[in-house]
Amino acid sequence: MSLLETAGLECRFGPKVAVKGLDLALEAGDLVGLIGPDGAGKTTTFRMLVGLQAHTGGRLHRGVDLSRIGYVPQAFSLAPELTVEENLRLQAGLFGLASPEPRIRKLLASVDLERFRDRASGALSGGMKQKLALCAALLTEPRLLLLDEPTTGVDPVSRREFWALLHEVHDEGVAILFSTPYMDEAEYAHRMLLMHEGRVLAEGDLASFRRSLPGLVFRLVSRRRREVQQALLALDPLDLFAEGEVLRVRFPEQDPGPVQARLAAIEGVEQVRRSEPSLEDAFLHVLAEAGGPRG
Protein backbone atom coordinates (compact mmCIF):
# COMPACT_ATOMS: atom_id res chain seq x y z
CA MET A 1 0.00 0.00 0.00
CA SER A 2 1.22 3.50 -0.86
CA LEU A 3 2.20 5.80 1.98
CA LEU A 4 0.25 8.53 0.21
CA GLU A 5 -1.68 8.58 -3.05
CA THR A 6 -3.65 11.17 -5.01
CA ALA A 7 -5.75 10.89 -8.17
CA GLY A 8 -6.89 13.97 -10.07
CA LEU A 9 -6.34 16.09 -6.96
CA GLU A 10 -7.54 19.66 -7.37
CA CYS A 11 -7.66 22.85 -5.33
CA ARG A 12 -9.64 25.92 -6.37
CA PHE A 13 -9.80 29.34 -4.76
CA GLY A 14 -12.92 30.76 -6.37
CA PRO A 15 -12.27 30.90 -10.13
CA LYS A 16 -8.52 30.34 -9.67
CA VAL A 17 -7.25 26.78 -9.99
CA ALA A 18 -4.13 26.45 -7.82
CA VAL A 19 -3.63 22.71 -8.40
CA LYS A 20 -5.25 20.69 -11.18
CA GLY A 21 -5.34 16.94 -11.83
CA LEU A 22 -2.47 15.88 -9.58
CA ASP A 23 -1.68 12.16 -9.70
CA LEU A 24 0.95 11.15 -7.16
CA ALA A 25 1.95 7.94 -5.39
CA LEU A 26 4.60 7.80 -2.67
CA GLU A 27 6.05 4.46 -1.62
CA ALA A 28 8.54 3.39 1.04
CA GLY A 29 12.07 4.32 -0.05
CA ASP A 30 10.98 7.10 -2.42
CA LEU A 31 12.94 10.34 -2.83
CA VAL A 32 10.72 12.49 -5.02
CA GLY A 33 11.08 16.13 -6.07
CA LEU A 34 8.25 18.48 -6.99
CA ILE A 35 10.03 20.94 -9.25
CA GLY A 36 8.76 24.29 -10.43
CA PRO A 37 8.93 28.09 -10.10
CA ASP A 38 7.07 30.25 -7.61
CA GLY A 39 3.34 30.06 -8.23
CA ALA A 40 3.48 26.54 -9.65
CA GLY A 41 1.20 25.17 -6.92
CA LYS A 42 3.82 23.39 -4.83
CA THR A 43 2.90 24.89 -1.44
CA THR A 44 -0.83 24.35 -2.00
CA THR A 45 -0.07 20.73 -2.87
CA PHE A 46 1.84 20.20 0.39
CA ARG A 47 -0.87 21.87 2.43
CA MET A 48 -3.45 19.50 0.95
CA LEU A 49 -1.28 16.45 1.56
CA VAL A 50 -0.97 17.20 5.29
CA GLY A 51 -4.58 18.30 5.76
CA LEU A 52 -4.01 22.05 6.18
CA GLN A 53 -5.92 22.85 2.98
CA ALA A 54 -9.08 21.11 1.80
CA HIS A 55 -9.00 19.74 -1.73
CA THR A 56 -11.91 20.69 -3.98
CA GLY A 57 -11.70 17.78 -6.38
CA GLY A 58 -10.09 14.40 -6.96
CA ARG A 59 -9.01 11.86 -4.37
CA LEU A 60 -6.44 11.88 -1.57
CA HIS A 61 -5.56 8.73 0.39
CA ARG A 62 -3.02 8.49 3.21
CA GLY A 63 -1.75 4.98 3.87
CA VAL A 64 -0.27 6.04 7.20
CA ASP A 65 -1.56 8.12 10.09
CA LEU A 66 -0.84 11.85 9.92
CA SER A 67 1.38 11.48 12.98
CA ARG A 68 3.73 9.36 10.86
CA ILE A 69 4.02 12.11 8.24
CA GLY A 70 6.61 14.78 9.08
CA TYR A 71 6.14 18.22 7.52
CA VAL A 72 8.61 21.10 7.13
CA PRO A 73 6.77 24.14 5.71
CA GLN A 74 8.48 26.76 3.58
CA ALA A 75 8.26 29.45 6.29
CA PHE A 76 9.68 28.79 9.76
CA SER A 77 6.60 27.99 11.85
CA LEU A 78 8.00 27.22 15.32
CA ALA A 79 7.65 29.74 18.16
CA PRO A 80 10.52 32.27 17.82
CA GLU A 81 10.35 33.29 21.50
CA LEU A 82 10.87 29.73 22.74
CA THR A 83 14.30 28.13 22.93
CA VAL A 84 15.35 25.29 20.68
CA GLU A 85 14.68 22.71 23.39
CA GLU A 86 11.40 24.31 24.49
CA ASN A 87 10.08 24.16 20.94
CA LEU A 88 10.86 20.49 20.63
CA ARG A 89 9.32 19.74 24.03
CA LEU A 90 6.20 21.63 22.97
CA GLN A 91 5.99 19.64 19.73
CA ALA A 92 6.48 16.38 21.63
CA GLY A 93 3.63 17.32 23.95
CA LEU A 94 1.32 18.18 21.06
CA PHE A 95 1.90 14.68 19.65
CA GLY A 96 1.52 13.04 23.06
CA LEU A 97 5.01 11.56 23.03
CA ALA A 98 6.00 9.93 26.32
CA SER A 99 9.56 10.54 27.62
CA PRO A 100 10.76 12.48 24.53
CA GLU A 101 14.07 13.62 26.09
CA PRO A 102 16.29 10.86 24.58
CA ARG A 103 14.80 11.46 21.14
CA ILE A 104 15.27 15.24 21.45
CA ARG A 105 18.92 14.82 22.53
CA LYS A 106 19.62 12.45 19.65
CA LEU A 107 18.03 14.73 17.05
CA LEU A 108 19.81 17.85 18.29
CA ALA A 109 23.13 16.02 18.26
CA SER A 110 22.52 14.77 14.72
CA VAL A 111 22.12 18.32 13.39
CA ASP A 112 24.79 19.93 15.60
CA LEU A 113 22.26 22.01 17.54
CA GLU A 114 22.82 20.55 21.00
CA ARG A 115 25.03 23.48 22.07
CA PHE A 116 22.25 25.89 21.01
CA ARG A 117 19.46 24.16 22.93
CA ASP A 118 18.96 27.22 25.20
CA ARG A 119 19.01 29.79 22.40
CA ALA A 120 15.76 31.47 21.33
CA SER A 121 14.65 29.93 18.04
CA GLY A 122 14.05 33.35 16.50
CA ALA A 123 17.75 34.17 17.00
CA LEU A 124 18.97 31.23 14.92
CA SER A 125 20.37 31.61 11.41
CA GLY A 126 18.27 30.50 8.44
CA GLY A 127 20.10 27.20 8.12
CA MET A 128 19.84 26.47 11.84
CA LYS A 129 16.11 27.25 11.80
CA GLN A 130 15.62 24.68 9.04
CA LYS A 131 17.62 22.10 11.00
CA LEU A 132 15.38 22.74 14.00
CA ALA A 133 12.26 22.45 11.83
CA LEU A 134 13.60 19.13 10.54
CA CYS A 135 14.12 17.91 14.12
CA ALA A 136 10.53 18.83 14.94
CA ALA A 137 9.27 16.94 11.89
CA LEU A 138 11.31 13.85 12.85
CA LEU A 139 10.18 13.69 16.48
CA THR A 140 7.44 11.14 15.77
CA GLU A 141 9.79 8.93 13.70
CA PRO A 142 7.74 9.48 10.54
CA ARG A 143 7.63 7.09 7.61
CA LEU A 144 7.13 9.96 5.17
CA LEU A 145 8.77 13.40 5.26
CA LEU A 146 7.32 16.33 3.29
CA LEU A 147 9.54 19.39 2.80
CA ASP A 148 8.28 22.52 1.06
CA GLU A 149 11.28 24.41 -0.40
CA PRO A 150 13.33 23.64 2.73
CA THR A 151 16.47 25.53 1.64
CA THR A 152 15.01 28.69 0.09
CA GLY A 153 16.93 31.65 1.49
CA VAL A 154 19.56 29.41 3.09
CA ASP A 155 23.25 30.00 2.34
CA PRO A 156 25.06 27.48 0.06
CA VAL A 157 27.08 25.85 2.87
CA SER A 158 23.97 25.32 5.01
CA ARG A 159 22.15 23.96 1.95
CA ARG A 160 24.82 21.28 1.49
CA GLU A 161 24.73 20.40 5.19
CA PHE A 162 20.94 20.21 5.18
CA TRP A 163 20.95 17.87 2.19
CA ALA A 164 23.58 15.66 3.80
CA LEU A 165 21.17 15.29 6.73
CA LEU A 166 18.26 14.50 4.43
CA HIS A 167 20.26 11.77 2.70
CA GLU A 168 20.98 10.23 6.12
CA VAL A 169 17.27 10.36 6.97
CA HIS A 170 16.41 8.75 3.64
CA ASP A 171 19.05 6.04 4.18
CA GLU A 172 17.30 5.20 7.46
CA GLY A 173 14.17 4.28 5.50
CA VAL A 174 12.12 7.50 5.52
CA ALA A 175 10.43 8.33 2.21
CA ILE A 176 10.84 11.98 1.18
CA LEU A 177 8.85 14.35 -1.00
CA PHE A 178 10.43 17.78 -1.38
CA SER A 179 9.78 20.84 -3.50
CA THR A 180 12.36 23.26 -4.85
CA PRO A 181 12.84 25.91 -7.52
CA TYR A 182 16.59 25.08 -7.64
CA MET A 183 17.43 22.79 -10.54
CA ASP A 184 20.75 21.66 -9.03
CA GLU A 185 18.94 20.63 -5.86
CA ALA A 186 16.21 18.89 -7.87
CA GLU A 187 18.77 16.41 -9.19
CA TYR A 188 18.95 14.79 -5.73
CA ALA A 189 15.53 13.28 -6.46
CA HIS A 190 15.23 9.74 -7.78
CA ARG A 191 11.99 10.81 -9.45
CA MET A 192 10.88 14.32 -10.42
CA LEU A 193 7.55 15.92 -11.21
CA LEU A 194 7.92 19.10 -13.28
CA MET A 195 5.10 21.46 -12.24
CA HIS A 196 3.87 24.70 -13.78
CA GLU A 197 0.73 26.73 -13.10
CA GLY A 198 -0.84 24.00 -10.98
CA ARG A 199 -0.25 21.10 -13.37
CA VAL A 200 2.39 18.39 -13.49
CA LEU A 201 3.76 18.62 -17.04
CA ALA A 202 6.12 15.64 -16.92
CA GLU A 203 7.41 12.95 -14.58
CA GLY A 204 10.64 10.96 -14.68
CA ASP A 205 14.26 10.92 -13.57
CA LEU A 206 17.15 13.03 -14.85
CA ALA A 207 18.36 10.33 -17.23
CA SER A 208 14.94 9.89 -18.84
CA PHE A 209 14.52 13.67 -19.24
CA ARG A 210 17.92 13.88 -20.93
CA ARG A 211 17.12 11.00 -23.28
CA SER A 212 13.80 12.53 -24.30
CA LEU A 213 15.27 15.95 -25.12
CA PRO A 214 15.65 16.32 -28.91
CA GLY A 215 18.45 18.24 -30.59
CA LEU A 216 21.86 19.45 -29.42
CA VAL A 217 22.72 21.65 -26.45
CA PHE A 218 25.62 24.13 -26.48
CA ARG A 219 27.15 26.28 -23.74
CA LEU A 220 28.41 29.73 -24.73
CA VAL A 221 30.40 32.24 -22.69
CA SER A 222 30.26 35.94 -23.52
CA ARG A 223 30.64 39.26 -21.72
CA ARG A 224 28.35 40.76 -24.37
CA ARG A 225 25.41 38.57 -23.44
CA ARG A 226 22.59 40.75 -24.74
CA GLU A 227 24.08 41.12 -28.21
CA VAL A 228 24.92 37.42 -28.43
CA GLN A 229 21.47 36.50 -27.13
CA GLN A 230 19.84 38.50 -29.93
CA ALA A 231 22.08 36.80 -32.50
CA LEU A 232 21.13 33.39 -31.13
CA LEU A 233 17.41 34.19 -31.24
CA ALA A 234 17.81 35.07 -34.91
CA LEU A 235 18.98 31.46 -35.48
CA ASP A 236 15.60 30.21 -34.13
CA PRO A 237 16.82 27.90 -31.33
CA LEU A 238 14.51 25.45 -29.64
CA ASP A 239 15.44 26.84 -26.22
CA LEU A 240 17.67 29.59 -24.85
CA PHE A 241 18.64 29.92 -21.19
CA ALA A 242 20.87 32.71 -19.82
CA GLU A 243 22.70 32.97 -16.50
CA GLY A 244 25.36 35.61 -16.02
CA GLU A 245 27.90 35.37 -18.84
CA VAL A 246 26.77 31.84 -19.74
CA LEU A 247 24.14 31.03 -22.37
CA ARG A 248 22.75 27.55 -22.95
CA VAL A 249 21.09 27.08 -26.31
CA ARG A 250 19.47 24.08 -28.00
CA PHE A 251 19.09 23.49 -31.75
CA PRO A 252 17.22 20.72 -33.63
CA GLU A 253 20.23 19.68 -35.74
CA GLN A 254 21.91 16.31 -35.20
CA ASP A 255 25.40 17.11 -36.55
CA PRO A 256 27.26 19.20 -33.94
CA GLY A 257 30.16 20.34 -36.15
CA PRO A 258 28.41 22.91 -38.39
CA VAL A 259 26.34 24.26 -35.49
CA GLN A 260 29.37 24.75 -33.26
CA ALA A 261 31.24 26.55 -36.07
CA ARG A 262 28.25 28.85 -36.67
CA LEU A 263 28.03 29.70 -32.98
CA ALA A 264 31.77 30.33 -32.64
CA ALA A 265 31.54 32.83 -35.51
CA ILE A 266 29.04 35.05 -33.65
CA GLU A 267 30.70 38.32 -32.64
CA GLY A 268 31.19 38.48 -28.88
CA VAL A 269 31.26 34.71 -28.26
CA GLU A 270 34.41 33.88 -26.30
CA GLN A 271 33.86 30.15 -25.81
CA VAL A 272 31.46 27.56 -27.15
CA ARG A 273 31.21 23.84 -26.49
CA ARG A 274 28.65 21.10 -26.70
CA SER A 275 27.00 20.37 -23.36
CA GLU A 276 25.10 17.50 -21.82
CA PRO A 277 21.42 18.43 -21.42
CA SER A 278 20.62 19.79 -17.97
CA LEU A 279 17.40 19.72 -16.00
CA GLU A 280 16.88 23.38 -17.00
CA ASP A 281 16.99 22.30 -20.65
CA ALA A 282 14.45 19.56 -19.99
CA PHE A 283 12.15 21.90 -18.06
CA LEU A 284 12.26 24.55 -20.80
CA HIS A 285 11.48 21.89 -23.40
CA VAL A 286 8.56 20.51 -21.39
CA LEU A 287 7.26 24.05 -20.82
CA ALA A 288 7.48 24.92 -24.51
CA GLU A 289 5.69 21.68 -25.45
CA ALA A 290 2.91 22.64 -23.04
CA GLY A 291 2.59 26.07 -24.63
CA GLY A 292 4.39 28.07 -21.94
CA PRO A 293 6.98 30.84 -22.43
CA ARG A 294 10.42 30.00 -23.76
CA GLY A 295 13.58 31.11 -22.03
Residue pairs with C-beta under 8 A, 6 or more apart in sequence:
1 63
2 25
2 26
2 27
2 61
2 63
3 26
3 27
3 28
3 30
3 62
3 63
3 64
3 69
3 143
3 144
3 175
4 24
4 25
4 26
4 49
4 60
4 61
4 62
4 63
4 64
4 69
4 144
4 177
5 24
5 25
5 26
5 59
5 60
5 61
5 63
6 22
6 23
6 24
6 25
6 49
6 58
6 59
6 60
6 61
7 23
7 58
7 59
8 21
8 22
8 23
8 57
8 58
8 59
9 19
9 21
9 22
9 23
9 24
9 45
9 48
9 55
9 57
9 58
9 59
9 60
10 17
10 19
10 20
10 21
10 22
10 55
10 56
10 57
10 58
11 17
11 18
11 19
11 41
11 44
11 45
11 48
11 53
11 54
11 55
11 56
11 57
12 18
12 56
12 57
17 198
18 41
18 44
18 198
19 41
19 44
19 45
19 48
19 55
19 198
20 41
20 198
20 199
21 58
21 199
21 200
22 45
22 58
22 200
23 200
24 193
24 200
26 32
26 144
26 175
26 177
27 175
28 143
28 173
28 175
29 173
29 175
30 175
30 176
30 177
30 190
30 191
31 170
31 175
31 176
31 188
31 189
31 190
31 191
32 175
32 176
32 177
32 178
32 189
32 190
32 191
32 192
32 193
33 177
33 178
33 179
33 180
33 185
33 186
33 188
33 189
33 191
33 192
33 193
34 42
34 45
34 177
34 178
34 179
34 180
34 192
34 193
34 195
35 179
35 180
35 181
35 183
35 186
35 189
35 192
35 193
35 194
35 195
35 279
35 283
36 42
36 179
36 181
36 194
36 195
36 196
37 181
37 196
38 181
39 197
40 195
40 196
40 197
40 198
41 195
41 197
41 198
41 199
42 148
42 149
42 179
42 195
43 73
43 74
43 148
43 149
43 179
44 53
44 198
45 179
45 195
46 71
46 73
46 146
46 148
46 179
47 53
48 54
48 55
48 60
49 60
49 69
49 146
49 177
50 66
50 69
50 71
50 146
51 66
62 69
64 143
64 144
67 95
67 140
67 142
68 140
68 141
68 142
68 143
68 144
69 142
69 143
69 144
69 145
69 146
70 137
70 138
70 139
70 140
70 142
70 144
70 145
70 146
70 174
71 137
71 145
71 146
71 147
71 148
72 130
72 133
72 134
72 136
72 137
72 145
72 146
72 147
72 148
72 150
73 133
73 148
74 148
74 149
74 150
74 152
76 121
76 129
76 130
76 133
77 133
78 87
78 91
78 121
78 129
78 132
78 133
78 136
79 86
79 87
79 90
79 121
80 120
80 121
80 122
81 120
81 121
81 122
82 90
82 120
82 121
83 117
83 118
83 119
83 120
83 121
84 108
84 113
84 116
84 117
84 118
84 119
84 121
84 124
84 132
85 104
85 108
85 117
85 118
87 121
87 132
87 136
88 100
88 104
88 107
88 108
88 132
88 135
88 136
88 139
89 100
89 104
91 136
91 139
92 100
92 103
92 104
92 139
95 139
95 140
97 103
97 139
97 140
100 139
103 139
103 141
104 135
104 139
105 114
107 135
107 138
107 139
108 114
108 117
108 135
110 135
110 165
110 168
111 131
111 132
111 134
111 135
111 165
112 131
113 128
113 131
113 132
113 135
116 124
116 128
121 129
121 132
124 132
125 158
126 153
126 154
126 155
126 158
127 154
127 155
127 157
127 158
127 159
127 161
127 162
128 158
130 150
130 151
130 154
130 158
130 162
131 161
131 162
131 165
133 150
134 147
134 150
134 162
134 165
134 166
134 169
137 145
137 147
138 145
138 169
138 174
142 174
143 173
143 174
143 175
144 174
144 175
144 176
144 177
145 166
145 169
145 174
145 175
145 176
145 177
146 176
146 177
146 178
147 166
147 176
147 177
147 178
147 179
148 178
148 179
149 179
149 180
149 181
150 162
150 166
150 178
150 180
151 158
151 159
151 162
151 163
151 180
151 182
151 185
152 180
152 181
154 162
159 185
163 185
163 188
166 176
166 178
166 188
167 188
169 176
170 176
178 189
180 186
183 278
183 279
183 280
183 283
186 192
186 279
187 206
187 279
189 205
190 205
191 203
191 204
191 205
192 203
192 204
192 205
192 206
192 209
192 279
193 200
193 202
193 203
194 200
194 201
194 202
194 203
194 282
194 283
194 286
195 201
196 287
196 290
196 292
197 292
199 290
201 286
201 287
201 289
201 290
202 209
202 282
202 286
204 212
206 279
206 282
209 277
209 279
209 282
210 276
210 277
210 282
212 282
213 250
213 277
213 281
213 282
213 285
214 238
214 252
214 285
215 238
215 250
215 251
215 252
215 253
215 254
216 250
216 251
216 253
216 254
216 256
216 259
216 274
217 248
217 249
217 250
217 274
217 275
217 276
217 277
217 278
217 281
218 248
218 249
218 250
218 251
218 259
218 260
218 263
218 272
218 273
218 274
218 275
219 246
219 247
219 248
219 272
219 273
219 274
219 275
220 228
220 232
220 246
220 247
220 248
220 249
220 263
220 269
220 271
220 272
221 245
221 246
221 247
221 269
221 270
221 271
221 272
222 228
222 245
222 247
222 268
222 269
222 270
223 245
223 268
223 270
224 267
224 268
225 242
225 244
225 245
225 247
227 267
227 268
228 247
228 266
228 267
228 268
228 269
229 240
229 242
229 247
231 266
231 267
231 268
232 240
232 247
232 249
232 263
232 266
233 240
235 251
235 262
237 249
237 250
237 251
238 250
238 251
238 252
238 285
238 288
239 248
239 249
239 250
239 281
239 284
239 285
239 288
239 294
239 295
240 247
240 248
240 249
240 250
240 294
240 295
241 247
241 248
241 249
241 280
241 281
241 284
241 295
242 248
242 295
248 275
248 278
248 280
248 281
249 263
250 277
250 281
250 284
250 285
251 259
253 259
256 274
260 272
260 273
260 274
263 269
263 272
264 272
284 294
284 295
287 293
287 294
288 294
